[in-house]
Amino acid sequence: MQQIPVSLLTLVAGVLITLFSLWVGQHHSLLPMQASEQAPLVDGFFNVMVTIATALFVVVEGTILIFLVMFRRRKGDETDGPPIEGNLPLEVFWTAIPTIIVLGLGIYSVDVYSRMGGLEPGGHNHTPVHVAHQMPGSAIAATLSDASGITPANDPNIGIGAGAKEQGKTADLVVDVTGMQFAWIFNYPDSGVTAGELHVPVGADVQLNLASTDVIHSFWVPQFRLKQDAIPGIPTKLRFVATKVGTYPVVCTELCGGYHGSMRSQVVVHTPEEYESWLTENRIAQQQQELKQAVAVNPADLSVSEFLAPYVQKMGIGK
Ligand SMILES: [Cu+2]
């Protein structure tokens, strides 16, 4: 009986494994929903890695299974296997392929990080300080803050900055985020509102200025695919655009002490109208709280924002 050439079988297997891996890379559903402008970039990279990993897994495990059957010891066979040792071309081949894969993934990941705004978090080319160097007599402009209250002096230079679309612009909304054992506090410097969870309008370019009062915490929203450390003494930032209305978890992802696991909050992405009414409501609540401060109140009657307000003031993280 005539045999099908092994090279032909290998070719067919290669085509099938490639198609299967490409399909798995797009349909693995390992990641939660995408809710930020940055999420598709991260997922594109992740999907490529899943595709490559699937192909490698199938090739390696498939070969083991085929060889287990093909080269099993037959009944009565007491001979040794053929003594095969060393194969330079094969070794060069299986060293070169991972090298190319790792270099390719490395370059791709730097590209994704850069498009997310990770390489120039301060937007270095566009800050007024730099303009001041170039244009004599414009030094005053550098000291003036813009509407967002962000000046080159208080704009953190570490973290994730403006994405490709937002380059050179200041954020629509700035929120000061303070991590502490074991909670996140969100302060809106423009409106004086303080909250235990983050509220943002959908589609807005949001900048979080992160700080920590004690140890290193890490602010992570899985649905945004974004994560940034909050470091004591070193301000960091995280800029993002939420793309889907909804409520998503905020998780501390840096082991920060005994109750690290309970250091959770949530980010509520509103429509712009809903966001405005949330802000108005909380502004009124904050004013009422200031009036009531001298009178003893039952904490059960207070909203989170009201309850936290005096503590925030005491710690000096409020406005
Ligand atoms: Cu923490």
Residues whose N, C-alpha, C, O or C-beta is under 5 A from the ligand:
A	BS01	CU	I216 H217 S218 C252 E254 C256 M263
